Amino acid sequence: MITAGEILYGSDEDFVVNLYLAALERWPDEAGHAHHLQFIAGRPERRMEVLRRILDSEEGRLRPRPLSLDAAPVPPEQALAAQLRLRGNALRAEIAGLREASVMSTASPALAGEVAALGADFASLRSEMRERMLALEATLAGRVPTAPNLSPAVSLDYVNDLIEAAQAQLGHRLRALEKRLLE
């Protein structure tokens, strides 16, 4: 189960996508994505209102509730991990559905190849993310070297910048995979 607090973290666009995945178990349609994105643009205080609207919609009421309304703030790494799990599960379900459809029908070999390539890319990304996170955890578990003539706060900022850069790179790759899947 994912919490509202885990979904509320991040960019407006990520929030809308994650909310649809958590509440409606699907990717947002173009019109809904644009509508909700415009409503919350630069106004994070409106995110809970959109969350409640989607949960109270006809489609939202028909879905099981794998989303807790607990909006308590969570550490960024917890929110990002939960969002990655949410998107990863959705991508795996899409890939499984495509595989099943290609097996059940007379799908072209090109489609079967694309599905296999997406599965391999996703597995590769998941493996790389796991390795990077383990390396970061190992580095942070040890002594963080302080830079000469810099305060500990500046050194910690440097480590945080490295983590954010790694998360941004992996997030970019995940969005590229999602885009390929939706094309």
N, C-alpha and C positions, 0 to 999 in steps of 0.2 A: 504494500500500500504506500502511496506517495501522499505527502501532506501539502496543504495549500502553501505553507511556509517554504517548502522546497520548490514549488512552482513559481512563487512570487519573485524569486531571485532571478536576475538576469535581464537581458534586453527585452524591450517590448515585443519584438518579433518572436523571440524564443518563448516568452510567456504564452503568447497566443497559440503557438504550435504545441507546446507542452500541455496547455489546458485542454485543447481538443483531444490530444492523445489520452490524457488521464480521465477526462470526463465523458468523452464520446467514443473513445477507443478507435479513432480514425484521424487521418490528417485533415487539416482544415480545408474547406473548399475555398476557392479564390475570393468569392464575394464575402463570405463570413470572415475570412482572414483580414481582408481589407477593411471591412466595417469595424471589427473589434480593434484592429491596430490603430485606426484613425481615432477611435473613441479614447484609447488610453495613451496615445502618443504624448510622451513627456509628462504624464499624470499618473504616477504609480499608485496614487490613492484610489484610482478607479479600477484597479485590477480585481479587487474582491467583488466589486459590483458586477463585473463581467463574468467572473467565476460563478457567482450566484445565478446570473441570468442563464448561463449555459446549463447549469445543473437543473434549473427550474423549467427549462424549455421542454417541449414535448419529447424531443429525442433524448434529452438528458434524463428525464423521468423514466424512460424505458430501459436505461442502462443500469447495471449493478454499480454500486458506489465504491470503486477502488481508490477513491480520493477522499482523504480526511479533510475536514474543514478547519483543522488546526493551523492557524496562520502565524503561529509563533515563529519569529525569525530563527533561522538555522545557520550554522557556519557555511560559508561559500562552498567549501569542498564537499560538504554533505549534500547541499542543494545540487551541485554539478554532478555528483555521483548518482543521485536519484534521477536527475533529468537524463543522464546518459543511459541508465537502466531502462527508463521509460521509452526513450527513442530506440534503444537497441532491441527491446522486446517487440516494438512495433515493426521495426525493419525485419526482424527474424520472422514475424508472423506474415509479413508481406512476401518475403522470399519463399517461405513454406507454401503459401497460397499459390504463388507463381509456379513453384515446382510441381505442386499437385495438379494445377491446371494444365501444365505442359505434359504431364504424364497421362492425364485423363483425356486429353484431346490430341489432335494431330497437329500440335504446335510445330512451328518451323524449327529446324536445328539452330537457327540464329537466335531465337528467343531462348531456347534451352541453354545455349552458350552464354547468353547475357545473364540469365538467372544464375548460372554457375559462377560466372565472373563476379557478380555482385556478392554472392555468398562468400567467395574467396577473399574479395576486398574487405568485406565486413569482418571476417575472421582475422585477417591480417591487421586491420585497424584495432580490433579488440586486443589482440596479442601485444601489439606495440604499445597501446595505452597501459596495459597491465605492467609491462616491463618498465615503462617510464615512471609510472606511479610507484612501483617498488624501488626504483633507483632514487626517486625523490625522497621517499620515506626513509631509505637507508641513509641518505645524505643528511636529512634533518634529524635522524636519530643520533647521528654522531655529532662531533663538535663542528659547528659552523665556523669556518675560519673568518676572522675579522679582517677587513681590509685595513691597510696602514692608514693611520691618521683619520679614521672614520669612526663615528660613534656606533655603538651596537644597534641603535635604531636604524641607521643608514644601512648597516649590513643586513638586518632583517628585511628592510625594504628591498634590497637587492635579491634576496632569496625569494621574496614574494613576487618580484618582477619576473624571475625565472619561471616560477610556477605558473603565473598568469600567461606568459608567452607560450609555455608548453600546452596549457589548456586551450589557448586560442588556436594554435596549430592543429590540435586534435579536433577541436570543434569545427574548424574550417573543413577538414577532411570528412568529418561526419556529415556536415551539411552537403558537401559535394556528392557523397554516396546517396543521401536522401534525395537530392535533385535528380541523380541518374535513375533512381528507382521510380520516381514520379513521372519521368519522361516517357 
